[in-house]
Amino acid sequence: MKTRLVRIGNSRGVRLPKPLIEEAGLSEEVEVRARRGSIVILPVNGVRSGWAEAAQRLHDRNADRLLDRPTPTRFDQKEWTW
């Protein structure tokens, strides 16, 4: 698809058609990068995007266990009451 850069104050912009935005999975906030003569627009993922699914996969494989035994602290031994 060819388009033109449009003037926006001292900057330039590109108008993206709605179907193209939807196909790319973009929302209001995007990340823009320059890469070897190209401009790349990426969707912004949440900080912990995909963590719930990854945790579920670990649980399904019975791999969601602690790597080391817990180390009791003074708080655990003297202050905490079960």
C-alpha positions as a Markdown table, in Angstrom:
| # | Residue | x | y | z |
|---|---|---|---|---|
| 1 | Met | 0.0 | 0.0 | 0.0 |
| 2 | Lys | 1.4 | 3.4 | -0.9 |
| 3 | Thr | 0.6 | 6.5 | 1.1 |
| 4 | Arg | 2.0 | 9.9 | 1.7 |
| 5 | Leu | 3.6 | 11.6 | 4.8 |
| 6 | Val | 1.3 | 14.3 | 6.0 |
| 7 | Arg | 2.4 | 17.5 | 7.8 |
| 8 | Ile | 1.5 | 17.6 | 11.5 |
| 9 | Gly | 3.0 | 20.8 | 12.8 |
| 10 | Asn | 6.8 | 20.4 | 12.5 |
| 11 | Ser | 6.5 | 16.6 | 12.2 |
| 12 | Arg | 5.2 | 14.2 | 9.7 |
| 13 | Gly | 2.7 | 11.4 | 10.0 |
| 14 | Val | 1.1 | 8.5 | 8.2 |
| 15 | Arg | -2.6 | 7.8 | 8.2 |
| 16 | Leu | -3.2 | 4.1 | 8.6 |
| 17 | Pro | -6.6 | 2.6 | 7.5 |
| 18 | Lys | -8.6 | 0.9 | 10.2 |
| 19 | Pro | -8.5 | -2.6 | 8.7 |
| 20 | Leu | -4.7 | -2.4 | 8.6 |
| 21 | Ile | -4.6 | -1.3 | 12.3 |
| 22 | Glu | -6.9 | -4.2 | 13.2 |
| 23 | Glu | -5.0 | -6.8 | 11.2 |
| 24 | Ala | -1.7 | -5.7 | 13.0 |
| 25 | Gly | -3.4 | -5.9 | 16.4 |
| 26 | Leu | -2.6 | -2.3 | 17.2 |
| 27 | Ser | -4.3 | -0.2 | 19.9 |
| 28 | Glu | -4.1 | 3.4 | 21.0 |
| 29 | Glu | -0.5 | 3.0 | 22.3 |
| 30 | Val | 2.2 | 1.7 | 20.0 |
| 31 | Glu | 6.0 | 1.4 | 20.0 |
| 32 | Val | 7.8 | 3.0 | 17.0 |
| 33 | Arg | 11.3 | 2.0 | 16.0 |
| 34 | Ala | 13.6 | 2.9 | 13.1 |
| 35 | Arg | 15.3 | -0.1 | 11.5 |
| 36 | Arg | 17.6 | 0.0 | 8.4 |
| 37 | Gly | 15.7 | 2.5 | 6.4 |
| 38 | Ser | 12.3 | 1.4 | 7.7 |
| 39 | Ile | 9.9 | 2.6 | 10.4 |
| 40 | Val | 8.4 | -0.3 | 12.4 |
| 41 | Ile | 5.2 | 0.1 | 14.4 |
| 42 | Leu | 4.6 | -2.5 | 17.1 |
| 43 | Pro | 1.8 | -3.1 | 19.6 |
| 44 | Val | 2.7 | -2.3 | 23.2 |
| 45 | Asn | 2.3 | -5.4 | 25.3 |
| 46 | Gly | 1.6 | -5.2 | 29.0 |
| 47 | Val | 4.6 | -5.5 | 31.3 |
| 48 | Arg | 3.6 | -9.0 | 32.4 |
| 49 | Ser | 1.9 | -10.0 | 29.2 |
| 50 | Gly | 1.7 | -13.8 | 28.8 |
| 51 | Trp | 2.8 | -14.6 | 32.4 |
| 52 | Ala | -0.5 | -16.2 | 33.4 |
| 53 | Glu | -0.4 | -18.5 | 30.4 |
| 54 | Ala | 3.2 | -19.4 | 31.1 |
| 55 | Ala | 2.4 | -20.1 | 34.7 |
| 56 | Gln | -0.5 | -22.3 | 33.6 |
| 57 | Arg | 1.8 | -24.3 | 31.3 |
| 58 | Leu | 4.3 | -24.9 | 34.1 |
| 59 | His | 1.5 | -26.0 | 36.4 |
| 60 | Asp | 0.1 | -28.4 | 33.7 |
| 61 | Arg | 3.6 | -30.0 | 33.4 |
| 62 | Asn | 3.9 | -30.1 | 37.3 |
| 63 | Ala | 6.9 | -27.9 | 37.0 |
| 64 | Asp | 5.7 | -25.0 | 39.2 |
| 65 | Arg | 7.7 | -26.0 | 42.2 |
| 66 | Leu | 10.4 | -24.1 | 44.2 |
| 67 | Leu | 13.9 | -24.8 | 43.0 |
| 68 | Asp | 15.4 | -24.6 | 46.5 |
| 69 | Arg | 14.0 | -25.5 | 49.9 |
| 70 | Pro | 12.7 | -22.5 | 51.8 |
| 71 | Thr | 15.2 | -21.0 | 54.2 |
| 72 | Pro | 13.5 | -20.1 | 57.5 |
| 73 | Thr | 14.2 | -16.6 | 58.8 |
| 74 | Arg | 14.1 | -15.2 | 62.3 |
| 75 | Phe | 10.7 | -13.7 | 61.6 |
| 76 | Asp | 9.4 | -17.2 | 60.6 |
| 77 | Gln | 10.9 | -18.8 | 63.7 |
| 78 | Lys | 10.0 | -16.2 | 66.4 |
| 79 | Glu | 7.5 | -13.7 | 65.2 |
| 80 | Trp | 5.1 | -15.4 | 62.9 |
| 81 | Thr | 2.1 | -17.2 | 64.4 |
| 82 | Trp | 0.2 | -19.8 | 62.4 |
